[in-house]
Amino acid sequence: MLAERLGQEERVVFRYCDAQGRLREGANPNGSLHHIAGVSSASGNVVGMMPHPERASEALLGSTDGRLLFESVLAYLAGTRPDNDLVARR
C-alpha cells in the first residue's frame, strides 16, 4: 500500500494529531490513512500537504495557528530553533 511505503521510506512529514502528539480520530479531520497530512518527494525537495497553514497565518485571515509552521521552517534554515514563547502559546 502506498501509505505504508511512504512511511517506510520516511517520506511522511506531517500527521494529524492532537496537542499531545497522539494519533486520534478526533484529530484527523478528513480521515486520511495513517493520519498522513503531508509527504515529501523521493528526493526530499518537494513537500505536499493537505492542511493549508497559509490560510491561518495572519490575524486578518482569522487565525495565526499556521504561522508556526512557516516560522519553524525559517528557523531551521537559519540553523536556529523557533521562538519558545510562540511554541508554548500553542
C-alpha positions in Angstrom: 0.0 0.0 0.0 1.3 3.5 -0.9 0.7 5.0 2.6 2.8 2.2 4.2 5.6 2.6 1.6 5.7 6.3 2.3 6.1 5.6 6.0 8.8 3.0 5.4 10.7 5.5 3.1 10.4 8.1 5.9 8.5 10.5 3.5 5.6 11.3 5.8 6.5 14.7 7.1 3.2 15.7 8.8 0.5 13.7 10.5 -2.8 14.8 12.0 -2.5 14.5 15.8 -3.8 16.1 19.0 -2.0 18.7 21.1 -0.1 15.9 22.9 1.1 14.4 19.6 -1.2 11.4 19.8 -2.8 10.0 16.6 -6.5 10.1 17.5 -9.6 10.0 15.3 -10.8 13.4 16.5 -7.5 14.9 15.4 -7.8 13.6 11.8 -10.4 15.9 10.2 -10.6 14.2 6.8 -10.0 10.6 7.8 -6.7 10.2 6.0 -4.9 6.9 6.1 -2.4 6.6 8.9 -3.2 10.2 9.8 -1.0 11.4 6.9 -1.2 15.1 6.4 1.9 15.7 4.3 4.5 13.8 2.3 7.8 14.6 0.6 9.1 13.7 -2.8 11.6 10.8 -3.0 14.4 13.3 -3.2 13.0 15.3 -0.3 13.0 18.6 -2.1 9.2 18.9 -2.5 6.5 18.7 0.2 2.8 18.4 -0.4 0.3 18.7 2.4 -3.4 18.8 2.9 -3.7 21.4 5.7 -3.4 24.9 4.5 -1.3 26.8 7.0 -1.2 29.8 4.7 -4.9 30.3 5.3 -4.2 30.6 9.0 -1.1 32.7 9.1 -2.4 36.2 9.8 -4.9 37.6 12.3 -6.6 39.3 9.3 -7.4 35.8 8.0 -9.0 34.7 11.3 -6.1 32.7 12.8 -2.4 32.7 13.3 -2.0 29.0 14.1 -0.5 28.2 10.7 2.3 30.8 11.2 4.3 28.5 13.4 4.9 26.1 10.5 6.4 28.9 8.4 8.4 30.3 11.3 9.8 26.9 12.2 10.9 26.3 8.6 12.7 29.7 8.6 14.3 28.9 11.9 15.5 25.5 10.6 17.0 27.1 7.5 18.7 29.7 9.7 20.1 27.0 11.9 18.1 28.1 15.0 15.0 26.9 16.8 11.5 28.6 16.8 10.7 31.1 19.5 9.9 29.0 22.5 7.3 31.6 23.7 5.4 31.1 20.4 5.5 27.3 20.7 4.3 27.5 24.4 1.3 29.5 23.4 0.1 26.8 21.1 
